[in-house]
Amino acid sequence: STSEQLNQLFLFETTPNKSAAGEAYASADFTLLGFPHEAKQYRYQLQGQYSLTNQLAVGGFLPYLDNTFQGGSNDGFGDLTFYGQYKLDQFINPDVVNLTAQLDLVLPTGDINKNLDSGRLGVRPAILIYKNFGQVGPGDIGTYGTFGFTLTTHTDVRFGLAMTYQWQRLVGVMEFDDRTGDNFGEPLITFTPGVVYVGTTPWELAVGVPVGANNASPDWGVVVKLTYAFEK
């Protein structure tokens, strides 16, 4: 279905490639995170992805960040990232689980000293997991997982889990995201419940409410994401 090629999650930078050759999507999202001591981060991000074949997709995303804190503020672009995804359905039966290998190239367009991403050149391999459990009650359950690490002067490890429940045009989402590394200090651990509306044309609107799990994570937040799919 059209909704399967769209990006239904919030803080995951990408989701497994489920689109066919010639299909693409573009998304724009806004994230506001509130931290202790009245610090806030506004993040605006554009992302696009195109499937070259049924197995291979390429894409990229560019964030712009605006940080406010007691005594000042700063803003600028974060790290521009290009990525490639390769579906592993030739090796693992997708009826069992959908696995996708991903490789990111992180360009140092940010600035770690201003909390504008890492500002370091890096390579990030990752494994993305998707499993559709089919209909349970009136709707369908899907699960996602991601695990990756960034090879750079400020190495980090990223781990995430998510569950979706789709009933007609509404998708309920519960997402867990954990990022640990030199440029984060303490782990950045976030739970994000939310809801997605899948439109009659190939677009969807998602709204999530991130909540942090420790002192280094945001106290509260909101994410709004609009995604549009380009079919063959």
C-alpha positions in Angstrom: 0.0 0.0 0.0 1.1 3.6 -0.4 1.4 4.0 3.4 4.1 1.4 3.5 6.6 3.5 1.6 6.0 6.5 3.8 8.1 7.5 6.9 5.7 7.0 9.8 8.2 7.4 12.7 9.4 10.5 14.5 12.9 10.4 15.9 14.2 7.5 13.7 16.2 9.3 11.0 15.1 6.7 8.5 12.8 3.7 8.4 13.3 0.4 6.4 13.1 0.7 2.7 9.7 -0.8 1.8 9.2 1.0 -1.5 9.6 -0.4 -5.1 11.8 0.7 -7.9 11.0 4.3 -9.1 9.1 5.3 -5.9 10.2 8.1 -3.7 9.2 10.2 -0.7 10.0 13.7 0.7 9.3 14.8 4.2 9.5 17.9 6.3 9.4 17.9 10.0 9.6 20.3 12.9 10.7 19.3 16.4 10.6 21.4 19.6 12.4 19.9 22.6 12.3 21.5 26.1 15.3 20.8 28.4 16.0 21.7 32.1 16.7 25.3 33.0 14.4 26.6 30.2 16.7 25.5 27.4 15.0 24.7 24.2 15.9 23.3 20.8 14.0 23.9 17.6 14.9 21.5 14.8 13.7 21.8 11.2 14.6 18.9 8.8 14.1 18.1 5.2 14.5 14.5 4.0 14.2 12.7 0.7 14.5 9.1 -0.5 14.4 7.4 -3.9 14.4 3.7 -4.7 16.7 2.8 -7.6 15.6 -0.8 -7.6 13.3 -3.0 -5.4 16.3 -3.6 -3.1 18.4 -0.4 -3.3 17.3 3.1 -2.1 19.3 6.3 -1.6 18.4 9.4 0.3 19.6 12.3 2.5 18.5 14.7 5.2 19.5 18.1 6.3 18.6 19.6 9.7 18.6 23.3 10.8 18.7 23.9 14.5 18.0 26.8 16.8 19.1 26.5 20.4 17.9 28.9 23.1 19.2 28.8 26.7 19.8 31.1 29.7 22.0 33.9 28.6 22.0 33.4 24.8 21.1 31.4 21.7 22.7 30.0 18.6 21.5 28.5 15.3 22.8 26.9 12.2 22.7 23.8 10.0 23.3 20.4 11.6 25.2 17.6 9.9 24.1 16.9 6.3 23.8 13.2 5.9 23.5 11.0 2.8 22.6 7.3 3.0 22.0 4.2 1.1 19.7 1.3 2.0 19.7 -2.3 0.7 16.9 -4.7 1.5 18.2 -8.1 2.5 15.1 -10.0 1.3 17.3 -12.1 -1.0 19.0 -13.5 2.1 16.3 -13.6 4.7 12.6 -14.4 3.9 10.6 -11.2 4.4 7.7 -13.3 5.6 9.8 -13.9 8.6 11.3 -10.4 9.1 12.2 -7.5 6.8 15.9 -6.6 7.3 17.5 -3.6 5.6 21.2 -2.6 5.7 22.0 1.1 5.8 25.1 3.1 5.4 25.2 6.9 6.2 27.8 9.4 5.2 27.8 12.2 7.8 29.2 15.5 6.5 30.6 18.0 9.1 28.2 20.9 8.4 27.2 21.2 12.1 29.2 22.4 15.1 29.4 20.3 18.3 30.5 23.4 20.4 27.2 25.0 19.6 25.1 21.8 20.0 24.5 21.8 16.3 25.0 18.0 15.8 28.6 16.6 15.8 30.3 18.7 13.2 32.5 15.7 12.4 32.9 13.6 9.3 31.6 10.2 10.0 30.3 6.9 8.6 27.3 5.2 10.2 26.4 1.6 9.4 23.1 0.4 10.7 20.6 -2.4 10.5 16.9 -1.6 10.2 14.2 -4.2 11.1 10.5 -4.3 10.2 7.9 -6.9 11.0 4.2 -6.8 10.1 2.2 -9.0 12.5 -1.0 -8.5 10.4 -4.5 -7.9 11.7 -5.1 -7.9 15.5 -8.6 -6.7 16.4 -9.8 -4.1 13.9 -6.3 -2.9 12.9 -2.8 -4.1 12.0 0.3 -4.2 14.2 3.8 -3.4 12.9 7.1 -3.3 14.7 10.4 -1.5 13.9 13.9 -1.6 15.2 17.2 0.1 14.4 20.8 -0.4 15.6 23.8 1.6 14.4 26.9 3.3 15.4 28.8 6.3 14.0 32.5 5.9 13.2 34.1 9.3 13.7 36.2 11.2 16.3 33.0 11.4 18.4 31.7 7.9 18.1 28.1 7.2 19.1 25.7 4.2 19.3 22.1 4.4 18.4 19.3 2.0 19.2 15.6 2.3 18.7 12.3 0.3 18.9 8.8 1.3 17.7 5.3 -0.2 17.4 2.5 1.0 15.2 -1.2 0.1 15.2 -3.1 1.1 12.0 -6.8 1.3 11.9 -8.2 2.6 8.7 -6.4 6.0 8.1 -5.1 6.4 11.6 -1.8 5.0 12.9 -0.9 5.0 16.6 2.8 5.0 17.2 5.0 4.4 20.3 8.7 5.0 19.6 11.8 4.5 21.8 15.1 6.1 20.9 18.4 5.8 22.7 21.6 7.6 21.6 24.8 7.3 23.5 28.2 8.8 22.7 30.9 11.4 23.3 28.8 14.2 21.8 25.8 13.4 24.0 27.4 13.2 27.4 24.7 11.2 29.2 22.6 8.9 27.0 19.8 10.7 25.2 16.7 8.5 25.9 13.3 9.5 24.5 9.9 7.9 24.4 7.6 9.3 21.7 3.9 8.4 21.6 2.0 9.9 18.6 -0.6 9.5 15.9 -0.3 9.6 12.1 -3.1 10.4 9.6 -2.7 8.8 6.2 -4.4 10.8 3.5 -6.4 9.7 0.5 -3.6 10.9 -1.7 -0.1 9.6 -1.0 0.7 11.8 2.0 0.6 11.5 5.7 0.7 13.9 8.7 2.3 12.8 12.0 2.2 14.4 15.4 4.3 13.1 18.3 5.1 14.1 21.9 8.6 13.2 22.9 9.3 12.6 26.7 12.8 12.1 28.1 13.8 9.4 30.5 16.8 11.0 32.2 18.3 14.4 33.1 20.2 14.7 29.7 17.0 14.1 27.7 14.2 16.6 27.0 11.6 17.1 29.6 8.9 17.5 26.9 8.6 18.1 23.2 6.5 18.0 20.1 7.2 16.7 16.6 5.2 17.5 13.5 6.0 15.7 10.2 4.5 15.9 6.8 5.5 13.2 4.2 4.5 12.9 0.5 5.1 9.9 -1.6 5.9 9.9 -5.3 4.6 6.7 -7.0 5.8 5.1 -10.2 
